[in-house]
Amino acid sequence: MPREQGRKLVAQNKRARYDYHIEDTWEAGMVLTGTEVKALRAGRAALTDGYARVKDGEVWLEGVHIPEYLQGTWTNHAPRRPRKLLLHKREIVRIEAKTQEPGLTLVPLALYFKDGKAKIEIALARGKRAYDKRQAIARREAKREMDRVVRHRTR
């Protein structure tokens, strides 16, 4: 069987980019059980309530929902169990130092397979205020309107 190549997206947290200012991102591996990998390969996961935190020099992903594998037996996993993330020690130290700063948190952005291995993209994020969200929506709508006018004029 040929090795899997490229990147296959499983789940994306679009809400995180709306609710937070993304300051820095990291790609991490995950410690998973067999049924979790099979459920992910079936394309099932939800990142919306997830967050990561540093505990005892390790980064843990919590609140991410990977549903039970349908063909699993008594070996099935708990859907919202904490999952250990695999990062280099210097990255963990840097993340821990930055998350001590008030207002910053770690949120998952995307869950995907890269060359056959499950990876997650986590981001250091700062929460947006309501007026920031309104400004982002107004900017996006103004850009759409300009694009529409330009497209109409070029016809």
MDTraj code that builds the backbone (N, CA, C; nanometers):
import mdtraj as md
import numpy as np

residues = "MET PRO ARG GLU GLN GLY ARG LYS LEU VAL ALA GLN ASN LYS ARG ALA ARG TYR ASP TYR HIS ILE GLU ASP THR TRP GLU ALA GLY MET VAL LEU THR GLY THR GLU VAL LYS ALA LEU ARG ALA GLY ARG ALA ALA LEU THR ASP GLY TYR ALA ARG VAL LYS ASP GLY GLU VAL TRP LEU GLU GLY VAL HIS ILE PRO GLU TYR LEU GLN GLY THR TRP THR ASN HIS ALA PRO ARG ARG PRO ARG LYS LEU LEU LEU HIS LYS ARG GLU ILE VAL ARG ILE GLU ALA LYS THR GLN GLU PRO GLY LEU THR LEU VAL PRO LEU ALA LEU TYR PHE LYS ASP GLY LYS ALA LYS ILE GLU ILE ALA LEU ALA ARG GLY LYS ARG ALA TYR ASP LYS ARG GLN ALA ILE ALA ARG ARG GLU ALA LYS ARG GLU MET ASP ARG VAL VAL ARG HIS ARG THR ARG".split()
xyz = np.array([
    [0.0840, -0.1180, 0.0000],
    [0.0000, 0.0000, 0.0000],
    [0.0886, 0.1245, 0.0000],
    [0.0646, 0.2220, -0.0888],
    [0.1489, 0.3417, -0.0935],
    [0.1251, 0.4312, 0.0281],
    [0.2314, 0.5019, 0.0670],
    [0.2201, 0.5930, 0.1814],
    [0.1347, 0.7137, 0.1438],
    [0.0619, 0.7597, 0.2411],
    [-0.0246, 0.8760, 0.2213],
    [0.0610, 1.0020, 0.2077],
    [0.0287, 1.0872, 0.1125],
    [0.1046, 1.2098, 0.0883],
    [0.0146, 1.3314, 0.1050],
    [0.0747, 1.4441, 0.1396],
    [0.0010, 1.5706, 0.1443],
    [-0.0759, 1.5916, 0.2725],
    [-0.1698, 1.6868, 0.2650],
    [-0.2475, 1.7288, 0.3815],
    [-0.3957, 1.7070, 0.3547],
    [-0.4630, 1.6345, 0.4456],
    [-0.6063, 1.6082, 0.4341],
    [-0.6760, 1.6681, 0.5568],
    [-0.7524, 1.7733, 0.5344],
    [-0.8198, 1.8441, 0.6427],
    [-0.9343, 1.7605, 0.6982],
    [-0.9402, 1.7488, 0.8304],
    [-1.0476, 1.6747, 0.8974],
    [-1.1482, 1.7727, 0.9561],
    [-1.0987, 1.8716, 1.0316],
    [-1.1876, 1.9696, 1.0955],
    [-1.1163, 2.1033, 1.1055],
    [-1.1954, 2.2099, 1.1016],
    [-1.1418, 2.3447, 1.1086],
    [-1.2250, 2.4248, 1.2082],
    [-1.1602, 2.5120, 1.2831],
    [-1.2283, 2.5954, 1.3814],
    [-1.2391, 2.7369, 1.3255],
    [-1.3414, 2.7610, 1.2442],
    [-1.3601, 2.8931, 1.1834],
    [-1.3978, 2.9972, 1.2890],
    [-1.4631, 2.9524, 1.3932],
    [-1.5063, 3.0422, 1.4999],
    [-1.3858, 3.1064, 1.5709],
    [-1.2755, 3.0332, 1.5804],
    [-1.1577, 3.0863, 1.6503],
    [-1.1036, 3.2095, 1.5808],
    [-1.0996, 3.2094, 1.4482],
    [-1.0480, 3.3264, 1.3755],
    [-1.1438, 3.4441, 1.3870],
    [-1.2706, 3.4177, 1.4134],
    [-1.3683, 3.5248, 1.4314],
    [-1.3601, 3.5819, 1.5733],
    [-1.3421, 3.4953, 1.6730],
    [-1.3452, 3.5377, 1.8126],
    [-1.2109, 3.5857, 1.8673],
    [-1.0995, 3.5520, 1.7994],
    [-0.9673, 3.5816, 1.8539],
    [-0.8768, 3.6479, 1.7503],
    [-0.7812, 3.7278, 1.8000],
    [-0.6692, 3.7754, 1.7197],
    [-0.5624, 3.6679, 1.7313],
    [-0.5208, 3.6107, 1.6200],
    [-0.4203, 3.5051, 1.6206],
    [-0.2822, 3.5696, 1.6222],
    [-0.2002, 3.5352, 1.7221],
    [-0.0674, 3.5954, 1.7345],
    [0.0439, 3.5027, 1.6873],
    [0.0325, 3.3730, 1.7131],
    [0.1368, 3.2786, 1.6734],
    [0.0736, 3.1407, 1.6589],
    [0.1276, 3.0580, 1.5695],
    [0.0721, 2.9233, 1.5496],
    [0.1822, 2.8185, 1.5560],
    [0.1429, 2.6973, 1.5950],
    [0.2323, 2.5824, 1.5996],
    [0.1596, 2.4607, 1.5447],
    [0.2363, 2.3693, 1.4869],
    [0.1829, 2.2415, 1.4432],
    [0.2306, 2.1373, 1.5429],
    [0.1375, 2.0558, 1.5919],
    [0.1719, 1.9554, 1.6923],
    [0.1133, 1.8207, 1.6526],
    [0.1832, 1.7165, 1.6920],
    [0.1297, 1.5821, 1.6779],
    [0.0390, 1.5538, 1.7968],
    [-0.0358, 1.4439, 1.7894],
    [-0.1266, 1.4099, 1.8985],
    [-0.1100, 1.2638, 1.9359],
    [-0.1270, 1.2347, 2.0660],
    [-0.1259, 1.0966, 2.1128],
    [-0.2706, 1.0493, 2.1077],
    [-0.2994, 0.9552, 2.0170],
    [-0.4359, 0.9076, 1.9954],
    [-0.4443, 0.7565, 2.0098],
    [-0.5644, 0.7072, 2.0367],
    [-0.5882, 0.5626, 2.0359],
    [-0.6317, 0.5220, 1.8950],
    [-0.6383, 0.3933, 1.8709],
    [-0.6732, 0.3439, 1.7378],
    [-0.8105, 0.3859, 1.6911],
    [-0.9097, 0.3816, 1.7801],
    [-1.0457, 0.4175, 1.7385],
    [-1.0572, 0.5674, 1.7115],
    [-0.9763, 0.6489, 1.7795],
    [-0.9770, 0.7930, 1.7524],
    [-0.9242, 0.8202, 1.6120],
    [-0.8182, 0.7515, 1.5733],
    [-0.7617, 0.7698, 1.4399],
    [-0.8632, 0.7276, 1.3344],
    [-0.9320, 0.6163, 1.3577],
    [-1.0317, 0.5681, 1.2613],
    [-1.1483, 0.6667, 1.2504],
    [-1.1916, 0.7235, 1.3625],
    [-1.2991, 0.8234, 1.3591],
    [-1.2541, 0.9483, 1.2839],
    [-1.1281, 0.9891, 1.3021],
    [-1.0759, 1.1051, 1.2300],
    [-1.0653, 1.0772, 1.0808],
    [-1.0223, 0.9569, 1.0447],
    [-1.0130, 0.9220, 0.9026],
    [-1.1506, 0.9212, 0.8375],
    [-1.2546, 0.8964, 0.9164],
    [-1.3917, 0.9041, 0.8659],
    [-1.4370, 1.0490, 0.8536],
    [-1.3524, 1.1440, 0.8982],
    [-1.3811, 1.2865, 0.8828],
    [-1.4711, 1.3432, 0.9893],
    [-1.4622, 1.2901, 1.1109],
    [-1.5520, 1.3343, 1.2171],
    [-1.4729, 1.3916, 1.3337],
    [-1.4945, 1.5202, 1.3623],
    [-1.4343, 1.5873, 1.4778],
    [-1.4935, 1.7272, 1.4901],
    [-1.4907, 1.7826, 1.6111],
    [-1.5393, 1.9190, 1.6356],
    [-1.4402, 1.9911, 1.7257],
    [-1.3897, 2.1042, 1.6783],
    [-1.2893, 2.1812, 1.7519],
    [-1.3467, 2.3029, 1.8236],
    [-1.4745, 2.3308, 1.8084],
    [-1.5307, 2.4588, 1.8529],
    [-1.5120, 2.4863, 2.0017],
    [-1.5256, 2.3876, 2.0877],
    [-1.5141, 2.4106, 2.2319],
    [-1.3751, 2.3799, 2.2847],
    [-1.2815, 2.3506, 2.1966],
    [-1.1500, 2.3054, 2.2391],
    [-1.0565, 2.4165, 2.2808],
    [-0.9621, 2.3810, 2.3641],
    [-0.8543, 2.4697, 2.4053],
    [-0.7367, 2.3821, 2.4476],
    [-0.6205, 2.4419, 2.4564],
    [-0.5022, 2.3694, 2.5011],
    [-0.4447, 2.4402, 2.6223],
    [-0.3756, 2.3628, 2.7056],
    [-0.3094, 2.4236, 2.8213],
    [-0.1833, 2.3459, 2.8537],
    [-0.0914, 2.4148, 2.9201],
    [0.0344, 2.3536, 2.9601],
    [0.0201, 2.3090, 3.1049],
    [0.0494, 2.1797, 3.1280],
    [0.0402, 2.1245, 3.2634],
    [0.1595, 2.0324, 3.2857],
    [0.2414, 2.0612, 3.3833],
    [0.3585, 1.9799, 3.4188],
    [0.4554, 1.9628, 3.3017],
    [0.4780, 2.0691, 3.2263],
    [0.5730, 2.0636, 3.1159],
    [0.5229, 1.9896, 2.9939],
    [0.3927, 1.9642, 2.9866],
    [0.3312, 1.8983, 2.8713],
    [0.2121, 1.9819, 2.8262],
    [0.1816, 1.9769, 2.6968],
    [0.0664, 2.0502, 2.6438],
    [-0.0467, 1.9507, 2.6239],
    [-0.1635, 1.9830, 2.6769],
    [-0.2814, 1.8967, 2.6688],
    [-0.3931, 1.9676, 2.5941],
    [-0.4580, 1.8955, 2.5058],
    [-0.5717, 1.9457, 2.4296],
    [-0.6982, 1.8985, 2.4985],
    [-0.7858, 1.9918, 2.5328],
    [-0.9075, 1.9561, 2.6062],
    [-1.0298, 2.0129, 2.5358],
    [-1.1421, 1.9461, 2.5526],
    [-1.2683, 1.9942, 2.4990],
    [-1.2917, 1.9647, 2.3519],
    [-1.1968, 1.9002, 2.2839],
    [-1.2149, 1.8655, 2.1431],
    [-1.2955, 1.7367, 2.1364],
    [-1.3980, 1.7366, 2.0531],
    [-1.4884, 1.6221, 2.0439],
    [-1.4534, 1.5360, 1.9227],
    [-1.4058, 1.4155, 1.9495],
    [-1.3866, 1.3148, 1.8451],
    [-1.4854, 1.2043, 1.8781],
    [-1.5942, 1.1920, 1.7999],
    [-1.6990, 1.0965, 1.8353],
    [-1.6493, 0.9525, 1.8329],
    [-1.7212, 0.8666, 1.9032],
    [-1.6845, 0.7255, 1.9078],
    [-1.6879, 0.6664, 1.7678],
    [-1.5983, 0.5736, 1.7422],
    [-1.5931, 0.5035, 1.6149],
    [-1.7105, 0.4064, 1.6092],
    [-1.7877, 0.4119, 1.5004],
    [-1.9114, 0.3338, 1.4920],
    [-1.8876, 0.1833, 1.4975],
    [-1.7786, 0.1353, 1.4363],
    [-1.7506, -0.0074, 1.4386],
    [-1.6639, -0.0483, 1.5579],
    [-1.6397, 0.0443, 1.6494],
    [-1.5583, 0.0136, 1.7668],
    [-1.6337, -0.0740, 1.8647],
    [-1.5595, -0.1426, 1.9493],
    [-1.6212, -0.2304, 2.0493],
    [-1.5984, -0.1701, 2.1864],
    [-1.5744, -0.2524, 2.2835],
    [-1.5498, -0.2036, 2.4191],
    [-1.4194, -0.1242, 2.4260],
    [-1.3369, -0.1293, 2.3227],
    [-1.2099, -0.0543, 2.3213],
    [-1.2291, 0.0901, 2.2765],
    [-1.3522, 0.1327, 2.2526],
    [-1.3786, 0.2698, 2.2072],
    [-1.3301, 0.3723, 2.3091],
    [-1.3048, 0.4928, 2.2622],
    [-1.2514, 0.6010, 2.3447],
    [-1.3632, 0.6919, 2.3962],
    [-1.3298, 0.7723, 2.4961],
    [-1.4225, 0.8753, 2.5452],
    [-1.4141, 0.9937, 2.4488],
    [-1.5277, 1.0466, 2.4020],
    [-1.5255, 1.1504, 2.2981],
    [-1.4517, 1.2790, 2.3357],
    [-1.4577, 1.3225, 2.4607],
    [-1.3967, 1.4507, 2.4986],
    [-1.2786, 1.4342, 2.5945],
    [-1.2077, 1.3248, 2.5854],
    [-1.0959, 1.3021, 2.6780],
    [-0.9800, 1.3982, 2.6476],
    [-0.8990, 1.4342, 2.7490],
    [-0.7803, 1.5180, 2.7234],
    [-0.6792, 1.4397, 2.6392],
    [-0.6181, 1.5066, 2.5425],
    [-0.5210, 1.4415, 2.4545],
    [-0.3889, 1.5167, 2.4627],
    [-0.2814, 1.4407, 2.4760],
    [-0.1479, 1.4994, 2.4870],
    [-0.1006, 1.5432, 2.3485],
    [-0.0414, 1.6630, 2.3430],
    [0.0152, 1.7141, 2.2182],
    [0.1660, 1.6954, 2.2196],
    [0.2210, 1.6651, 2.1038],
    [0.3633, 1.6391, 2.0904],
    [0.4327, 1.7607, 2.0301],
    [0.5131, 1.8279, 2.1116],
    [0.5888, 1.9466, 2.0693],
    [0.7312, 1.9351, 2.1231],
    [0.8222, 2.0120, 2.0644],
    [0.9584, 2.0171, 2.1162],
    [0.9584, 2.0901, 2.2497],
    [1.0518, 2.0542, 2.3353],
    [1.0593, 2.1114, 2.4696],
    [1.0724, 2.2639, 2.4660],
    [1.1551, 2.3154, 2.3742],
    [1.1725, 2.4620, 2.3678],
    [1.0432, 2.5307, 2.3227],
    [0.9632, 2.4633, 2.2403],
    [0.8334, 2.5199, 2.2010],
    [0.7388, 2.5223, 2.3203],
    [0.7404, 2.4163, 2.3991],
    [0.6536, 2.4098, 2.5175],
    [0.6912, 2.5195, 2.6166],
    [0.8198, 2.5399, 2.6385],
    [0.8658, 2.6450, 2.7306],
    [0.8210, 2.7815, 2.6805],
    [0.8335, 2.8052, 2.5502],
    [0.7922, 2.9331, 2.4915],
    [0.6409, 2.9536, 2.5035],
    [0.5657, 2.8470, 2.4763],
    [0.4190, 2.8547, 2.4871],
    [0.3786, 2.8831, 2.6309],
    [0.4420, 2.8128, 2.7253],
    [0.4072, 2.8318, 2.8666],
    [0.4345, 2.9749, 2.9110],
    [0.5469, 3.0317, 2.8672],
    [0.5794, 3.1696, 2.9040],
    [0.4772, 3.2670, 2.8466],
    [0.4348, 3.2440, 2.7230],
    [0.3391, 3.3365, 2.6603],
    [0.1988, 3.3229, 2.7172],
    [0.1580, 3.2021, 2.7559],
    [0.0224, 3.1856, 2.8084],
    [0.0089, 3.2396, 2.9509],
    [0.1209, 3.2665, 3.0181],
    [0.1140, 3.3281, 3.1512],
    [0.0666, 3.4724, 3.1418],
    [0.0850, 3.5336, 3.0243],
    [0.0424, 3.6710, 3.0012],
    [-0.1105, 3.6768, 3.0050],
    [-0.1687, 3.7745, 3.0751],
    [-0.3152, 3.7796, 3.0827],
    [-0.3798, 3.8065, 2.9467],
    [-0.4911, 3.7399, 2.9215],
    [-0.5657, 3.7614, 2.7981],
    [-0.5260, 3.6704, 2.6840],
    [-0.4207, 3.5894, 2.7011],
    [-0.3779, 3.4997, 2.5945],
    [-0.4181, 3.3560, 2.6262],
    [-0.4573, 3.2839, 2.5231],
    [-0.4977, 3.1447, 2.5388],
    [-0.4528, 3.0651, 2.4175],
    [-0.4563, 2.9334, 2.4295],
    [-0.4229, 2.8441, 2.3185],
    [-0.5514, 2.7840, 2.2638],
    [-0.5765, 2.8032, 2.1354],
    [-0.6961, 2.7477, 2.0730],
    [-0.6563, 2.6629, 1.9518],
    [-0.7291, 2.5540, 1.9272],
    [-0.7017, 2.4743, 1.8074],
    [-0.7639, 2.5400, 1.6850],
    [-0.6895, 2.5438, 1.5749],
    [-0.7400, 2.6027, 1.4507],
    [-0.7822, 2.4967, 1.3494],
    [-0.7024, 2.3909, 1.3356],
    [-0.7321, 2.2899, 1.2338],
    [-0.6786, 2.1552, 1.2793],
    [-0.7488, 2.0504, 1.2397],
    [-0.7100, 1.9128, 1.2662],
    [-0.6993, 1.8451, 1.1309],
    [-0.5852, 1.7828, 1.1024],
    [-0.5631, 1.7283, 0.9683],
    [-0.4639, 1.6134, 0.9734],
    [-0.4562, 1.5400, 0.8631],
    [-0.3556, 1.4367, 0.8456],
    [-0.2488, 1.4923, 0.7534],
    [-0.1231, 1.4811, 0.7949],
    [-0.0114, 1.5263, 0.7130],
    [0.0816, 1.4070, 0.6948],
    [0.0931, 1.3624, 0.5710],
    [0.1732, 1.2443, 0.5381],
    [0.1357, 1.1247, 0.6250],
    [0.0044, 1.1077, 0.6492],
    [-0.0460, 0.9920, 0.7221],
    [-0.0489, 1.0063, 0.8721],
    [-0.0006, 1.1173, 0.9273],
    [0.0018, 1.1363, 1.0726],
    [-0.0961, 1.2463, 1.1122],
    [-0.1693, 1.2239, 1.2210],
    [-0.2664, 1.3223, 1.2690],
    [-0.1931, 1.4400, 1.3309],
    [-0.2247, 1.5606, 1.2855],
    [-0.1632, 1.6831, 1.3357],
    [-0.2725, 1.7819, 1.3733],
    [-0.2368, 1.8728, 1.4618],
    [-0.3290, 1.9792, 1.4976],
    [-0.2525, 2.1107, 1.4951],
    [-0.3172, 2.2141, 1.4449],
    [-0.2579, 2.3473, 1.4439],
    [-0.3181, 2.4237, 1.5607],
    [-0.2322, 2.4630, 1.6546],
    [-0.2791, 2.5405, 1.7694],
    [-0.2254, 2.6821, 1.7567],
    [-0.2991, 2.7759, 1.8139],
    [-0.2617, 2.9160, 1.8011],
    [-0.2662, 2.9852, 1.9365],
    [-0.1728, 3.0752, 1.9559],
    [-0.1753, 3.1649, 2.0694],
    [-0.2670, 3.2794, 2.0292],
    [-0.3734, 3.3006, 2.1060],
    [-0.4758, 3.3956, 2.0632],
    [-0.5160, 3.4896, 2.1762],
    [-0.5579, 3.6087, 2.1355],
    [-0.6089, 3.7097, 2.2282],
    [-0.7537, 3.7378, 2.1890],
    [-0.8442, 3.7366, 2.2844],
    [-0.9860, 3.7557, 2.2565],
    [-1.0175, 3.8908, 2.1955],
    [-1.1112, 3.8920, 2.1015],
    [-1.1555, 4.0170, 2.0390],
    [-1.2704, 4.0762, 2.1195],
    [-1.2787, 4.2054, 2.1153],
    [-1.3936, 4.2749, 2.1744],
    [-1.5047, 4.2796, 2.0699],
    [-1.6249, 4.3158, 2.1115],
    [-1.7391, 4.3194, 2.0199],
    [-1.7169, 4.4202, 1.9077],
    [-1.6567, 4.5357, 1.9379],
    [-1.6362, 4.6365, 1.8327],
    [-1.5317, 4.5899, 1.7316],
    [-1.4342, 4.5082, 1.7758],
    [-1.3377, 4.4520, 1.6805],
    [-1.4085, 4.3637, 1.5785],
    [-1.5039, 4.2839, 1.6278],
    [-1.5780, 4.1940, 1.5386],
    [-1.6617, 4.2741, 1.4391],
    [-1.7245, 4.3819, 1.4872],
    [-1.8053, 4.4657, 1.3973],
    [-1.7183, 4.5308, 1.2913],
    [-1.5995, 4.5763, 1.3290],
    [-1.5085, 4.6373, 1.2323],
    [-1.4636, 4.5360, 1.1274],
    [-1.4368, 4.4139, 1.1703],
    [-1.3942, 4.3088, 1.0761],
    [-1.5060, 4.2779, 0.9770],
    [-1.6305, 4.2729, 1.0251],
    [-1.7445, 4.2466, 0.9365],
    [-1.7616, 4.3619, 0.8382],
    [-1.7514, 4.4856, 0.8863],
    [-1.7660, 4.6029, 0.7985],
    [-1.6566, 4.6046, 0.6919],
    [-1.5325, 4.5731, 0.7296],
    [-1.4216, 4.5673, 0.6335],
    [-1.4458, 4.4606, 0.5270],
    [-1.4908, 4.3432, 0.5707],
    [-1.5170, 4.2326, 0.4777],
    [-1.6295, 4.2692, 0.3808],
    [-1.7366, 4.3311, 0.4302],
    [-1.8476, 4.3694, 0.3430],
    [-1.8072, 4.4794, 0.2459],
    [-1.7239, 4.5752, 0.2898],
    [-1.6758, 4.6811, 0.2005],
    [-1.5891, 4.6219, 0.0898],
    [-1.5060, 4.5253, 0.1228],
    [-1.4212, 4.4602, 0.0219],
    [-1.5076, 4.3849, -0.0796],
    [-1.6090, 4.3150, -0.0309],
    [-1.7007, 4.2438, -0.1211],
    [-1.7693, 4.3406, -0.2168],
    [-1.8135, 4.4537, -0.1625],
    [-1.8824, 4.5540, -0.2440],
    [-1.7883, 4.6110, -0.3505],
    [-1.6637, 4.6403, -0.3121],
    [-1.5661, 4.6915, -0.4092],
    [-1.5386, 4.5874, -0.5179],
    [-1.5221, 4.4627, -0.4786],
    [-1.4980, 4.3561, -0.5763],
    [-1.6160, 4.3426, -0.6725],
    [-1.7373, 4.3546, -0.6198],
    [-1.8563, 4.3435, -0.7031],
    [-1.8635, 4.4565, -0.8049],
    [-1.8330, 4.5806, -0.7596],
    [-1.8348, 4.6961, -0.8492],
    [-1.7269, 4.6822, -0.9566],
    [-1.6076, 4.6408, -0.9182],
    [-1.4987, 4.6233, -1.0149],
    [-1.5356, 4.5158, -1.1168],
    [-1.5915, 4.4076, -1.0697],
    [-1.6314, 4.2991, -1.1592],
    [-1.7414, 4.3462, -1.2544],
    [-1.8322, 4.4269, -1.2030],
    [-1.9431, 4.4789, -1.2869],
    [-1.8899, 4.5759, -1.3926],
    [-1.7911, 4.6578, -1.3539],
    [-1.7355, 4.7572, -1.4481],
    [-1.6533, 4.6947, -1.5582],
    [-1.5884, 4.5839, -1.5299],
    [-1.5016, 4.5200, -1.6310],
    [-1.5821, 4.4436, -1.7356],
    [-1.7098, 4.4272, -1.7152],
    [-1.7942, 4.3558, -1.8118],
    [-1.8248, 4.4382, -1.9329],
])
top = md.Topology()
chain = top.add_chain()
for i, resn in enumerate(residues, 1):
    res = top.add_residue(resn, chain, resSeq=i)
    for name in ("N", "CA", "C"):
        top.add_atom(name, md.element.get_by_symbol(name[0]), res)
traj = md.Trajectory(xyz[None], top)
